[in-house]
């Protein structure tokens, strides 16, 4: 069999309750999102013949990082599957959706239920946010070179990329702040967002530093919630409830070393390669994009994606976002319209794809991008893992 990702489309969207310390069963959140996506598409459980998820059922040592896996959902919904996948070694969190696109394009399935659930906020309890490093008596692999320096968290690793970008290109904290300030303005229009109170530049600059140059507002917000969507074969989507969103192209390339600290250019990350690949498989160009939903686990990641996707030249991300006008809802590149992960909550990649489809459908309500957007890009991942999808409304 052969096929193209352009034979795939997104036909259903679902999202559970989203919040801080909801203290709900994560499988319950997952089923809420999945049933909503199936209903939104106008399908039944009997129509679903595939499942794709990231990162699978559990990730040792990462409390709340996964709320459900393939087996959990297949059993809870009593699905009869022809194809499924779940795993952590993917090109970013959206790699599971790319896999689903390939499955429907090659005839392995007709309607694939894709989902991602997090419950980190509840799992971490009432204390401060936990680092991903944990406690170690003996470590191997890449961590053996970072743990002795106390660098157990991605907050430290990605801050070093940001600091190098600052050094090479003159990027400033005032410029980087616009990612967080824009996210908060958009979150104020999103009833599901975690943080909706106003945030000023003064608030940002006076916040405590987490890892230079990142302050508290440069770091995403652990939350509880689940996001689901249906990827369908284009021929099987013709008579569904809502017009399908076309998958135009994907970017999954990894052409540098798969390393946090041995990348060939420490002002970029794997987003550089994934972004380049995206445009190699479409006649559309960056100037055609009406909405950008770009991963902001830390603010610098969104800036890195802006450069990687060619919205400006490498090193020019700081001036591009300066003042925030370009990335505002009514700007030339509306960014993270639901509040991103910095204010909307850490839905870990899937939230961006969900929001991109919401915007292309014109269902954004108060946060809807004006002028009838027709092309959107969604991305996820940082460091040595990255993936992105280009979507269009036929």
RAHU-V694020 format. One record per backbone hydrogen bond with DSSP energy under -0.5 kcal/mol. NH is the residue of the N-H (numbers start at 1). CO is the residue of the C=O. E is the energy in kcal/mol with one decimal. If there is no record, write none. Layout:
nh:NH co:CO e:E
nh:NH co:CO e:E
//
This chain:
nh:7 co:4 e:-2.5
nh:8 co:5 e:-1.9
nh:9 co:232 e:-2.0
nh:10 co:245 e:-2.7
nh:11 co:9 e:-0.6
nh:11 co:230 e:-2.4
nh:12 co:230 e:-0.9
nh:14 co:228 e:-2.4
nh:16 co:226 e:-2.5
nh:19 co:224 e:-1.9
nh:29 co:25 e:-1.8
nh:30 co:26 e:-2.2
nh:31 co:27 e:-2.7
nh:32 co:28 e:-2.1
nh:33 co:29 e:-2.0
nh:34 co:30 e:-2.7
nh:35 co:31 e:-2.8
nh:36 co:32 e:-1.8
nh:37 co:33 e:-2.1
nh:38 co:34 e:-2.4
nh:39 co:35 e:-2.4
nh:40 co:36 e:-2.6
nh:41 co:37 e:-1.7
nh:42 co:38 e:-0.7
nh:42 co:39 e:-0.9
nh:43 co:38 e:-2.3
nh:47 co:44 e:-1.3
nh:48 co:44 e:-0.7
nh:48 co:45 e:-0.9
nh:49 co:47 e:-0.5
nh:49 co:111 e:-1.7
nh:50 co:111 e:-1.1
nh:51 co:83 e:-1.2
nh:52 co:113 e:-2.3
nh:53 co:85 e:-1.6
nh:54 co:115 e:-0.9
nh:62 co:59 e:-1.9
nh:65 co:62 e:-2.0
nh:67 co:117 e:-0.9
nh:73 co:69 e:-2.0
nh:74 co:70 e:-2.9
nh:75 co:71 e:-2.2
nh:76 co:72 e:-2.3
nh:77 co:73 e:-2.4
nh:78 co:74 e:-0.6
nh:79 co:74 e:-2.0
nh:81 co:79 e:-0.7
nh:82 co:49 e:-3.1
nh:83 co:49 e:-1.3
nh:85 co:51 e:-1.7
nh:87 co:53 e:-1.0
nh:90 co:88 e:-1.8
nh:92 co:90 e:-2.4
nh:95 co:92 e:-1.9
nh:96 co:93 e:-1.1
nh:98 co:94 e:-1.9
nh:99 co:95 e:-2.4
nh:100 co:96 e:-1.7
nh:101 co:97 e:-2.3
nh:102 co:98 e:-2.2
nh:103 co:99 e:-2.1
nh:104 co:100 e:-2.3
nh:105 co:101 e:-2.1
nh:106 co:102 e:-1.6
nh:107 co:104 e:-0.9
nh:108 co:103 e:-2.2
nh:109 co:103 e:-1.0
nh:112 co:231 e:-3.3
nh:113 co:50 e:-2.9
nh:113 co:111 e:-0.5
nh:114 co:112 e:-0.7
nh:114 co:229 e:-3.1
nh:115 co:52 e:-1.7
nh:116 co:227 e:-2.1
nh:118 co:225 e:-2.6
nh:119 co:64 e:-2.6
nh:120 co:64 e:-0.5
nh:120 co:223 e:-0.9
nh:121 co:223 e:-0.7
nh:123 co:119 e:-2.5
nh:124 co:120 e:-2.1
nh:125 co:122 e:-1.4
nh:127 co:124 e:-0.6
nh:143 co:140 e:-0.6
nh:144 co:141 e:-1.7
nh:145 co:142 e:-1.8
nh:146 co:143 e:-0.8
nh:147 co:143 e:-2.8
nh:149 co:146 e:-1.5
nh:150 co:147 e:-2.4
nh:151 co:146 e:-2.1
nh:152 co:150 e:-1.4
nh:156 co:153 e:-1.2
nh:157 co:153 e:-1.7
nh:158 co:154 e:-2.8
nh:159 co:155 e:-1.0
nh:160 co:156 e:-1.4
nh:161 co:157 e:-1.1
nh:162 co:158 e:-2.4
nh:163 co:159 e:-2.6
nh:164 co:160 e:-1.9
nh:165 co:161 e:-2.1
nh:166 co:162 e:-2.7
nh:167 co:163 e:-2.3
nh:168 co:164 e:-2.8
nh:169 co:165 e:-2.6
nh:170 co:166 e:-1.8
nh:171 co:165 e:-0.7
nh:176 co:172 e:-2.5
nh:177 co:173 e:-2.4
nh:178 co:175 e:-1.6
nh:179 co:176 e:-1.7
nh:180 co:176 e:-0.7
nh:181 co:177 e:-2.7
nh:182 co:178 e:-2.2
nh:183 co:179 e:-1.8
nh:184 co:180 e:-2.2
nh:185 co:181 e:-2.1
nh:186 co:182 e:-2.2
nh:187 co:183 e:-2.5
nh:188 co:184 e:-1.8
nh:189 co:186 e:-1.6
nh:190 co:187 e:-2.0
nh:191 co:189 e:-0.6
nh:193 co:190 e:-1.7
nh:194 co:343 e:-0.8
nh:195 co:343 e:-2.7
nh:196 co:194 e:-0.5
nh:204 co:200 e:-2.2
nh:205 co:201 e:-2.8
nh:206 co:202 e:-1.7
nh:207 co:203 e:-0.6
nh:207 co:204 e:-1.1
nh:210 co:214 e:-2.7
nh:211 co:214 e:-1.6
nh:214 co:211 e:-3.1
nh:216 co:208 e:-1.7
nh:218 co:215 e:-1.8
nh:219 co:216 e:-1.4
nh:220 co:297 e:-2.1
nh:221 co:341 e:-2.4
nh:222 co:220 e:-0.6
nh:224 co:19 e:-2.8
nh:225 co:118 e:-2.8
nh:227 co:116 e:-2.3
nh:228 co:14 e:-3.0
nh:229 co:114 e:-2.4
nh:230 co:12 e:-2.0
nh:231 co:112 e:-2.6
nh:231 co:229 e:-0.5
nh:232 co:9 e:-3.0
nh:232 co:230 e:-0.6
nh:233 co:110 e:-2.4
nh:234 co:7 e:-3.0
nh:236 co:233 e:-1.1
nh:237 co:233 e:-0.6
nh:237 co:234 e:-1.3
nh:238 co:235 e:-0.6
nh:240 co:237 e:-1.2
nh:241 co:41 e:-1.8
nh:245 co:10 e:-2.4
nh:246 co:244 e:-0.6
nh:246 co:392 e:-2.4
nh:247 co:8 e:-1.9
nh:248 co:246 e:-0.9
nh:248 co:390 e:-2.7
nh:249 co:390 e:-1.3
nh:251 co:388 e:-2.7
nh:259 co:257 e:-2.6
nh:268 co:265 e:-2.0
nh:270 co:383 e:-2.6
nh:272 co:269 e:-2.2
nh:273 co:270 e:-0.7
nh:274 co:270 e:-2.2
nh:275 co:271 e:-2.9
nh:276 co:272 e:-1.6
nh:277 co:273 e:-2.2
nh:278 co:274 e:-1.8
nh:279 co:275 e:-1.2
nh:280 co:276 e:-0.7
nh:280 co:277 e:-1.0
nh:281 co:277 e:-0.5
nh:281 co:278 e:-1.2
nh:282 co:279 e:-0.7
nh:288 co:285 e:-2.4
nh:289 co:286 e:-1.5
nh:290 co:375 e:-2.6
nh:291 co:375 e:-1.2
nh:292 co:334 e:-2.8
nh:293 co:377 e:-2.9
nh:294 co:292 e:-0.7
nh:299 co:218 e:-1.9
nh:301 co:298 e:-1.8
nh:302 co:298 e:-0.8
nh:302 co:299 e:-0.7
nh:303 co:299 e:-1.4
nh:304 co:300 e:-2.8
nh:305 co:301 e:-2.2
nh:306 co:302 e:-2.1
nh:307 co:303 e:-1.8
nh:308 co:304 e:-2.7
nh:309 co:305 e:-2.4
nh:310 co:307 e:-1.6
nh:311 co:306 e:-2.0
nh:312 co:306 e:-0.7
nh:316 co:313 e:-2.3
nh:320 co:316 e:-1.9
nh:321 co:317 e:-2.0
nh:322 co:318 e:-1.0
nh:324 co:321 e:-2.0
nh:328 co:325 e:-0.9
nh:331 co:328 e:-2.3
nh:333 co:326 e:-2.9
nh:334 co:290 e:-0.7
nh:334 co:331 e:-0.5
nh:335 co:327 e:-2.1
nh:336 co:292 e:-2.2
nh:339 co:336 e:-1.8
nh:343 co:339 e:-1.9
nh:344 co:339 e:-1.5
nh:344 co:340 e:-0.7
nh:346 co:221 e:-3.1
nh:347 co:345 e:-1.5
nh:350 co:347 e:-0.8
nh:350 co:348 e:-1.1
nh:352 co:349 e:-1.1
nh:353 co:349 e:-1.2
nh:354 co:350 e:-2.5
nh:355 co:351 e:-2.1
nh:356 co:352 e:-2.3
nh:357 co:353 e:-1.9
nh:358 co:354 e:-2.2
nh:359 co:355 e:-2.5
nh:360 co:356 e:-2.0
nh:361 co:357 e:-1.9
nh:362 co:358 e:-0.7
nh:362 co:359 e:-0.8
nh:363 co:358 e:-2.6
nh:367 co:364 e:-2.1
nh:368 co:365 e:-1.9
nh:376 co:391 e:-2.2
nh:377 co:291 e:-2.0
nh:378 co:389 e:-2.3
nh:379 co:293 e:-2.1
nh:380 co:387 e:-2.2
nh:385 co:382 e:-1.4
nh:387 co:380 e:-2.1
nh:388 co:251 e:-1.9
nh:389 co:378 e:-2.6
nh:390 co:249 e:-2.9
nh:391 co:376 e:-3.3
nh:391 co:389 e:-0.5
nh:392 co:246 e:-2.2
nh:393 co:374 e:-2.2
nh:394 co:244 e:-0.5
nh:394 co:392 e:-0.7
//
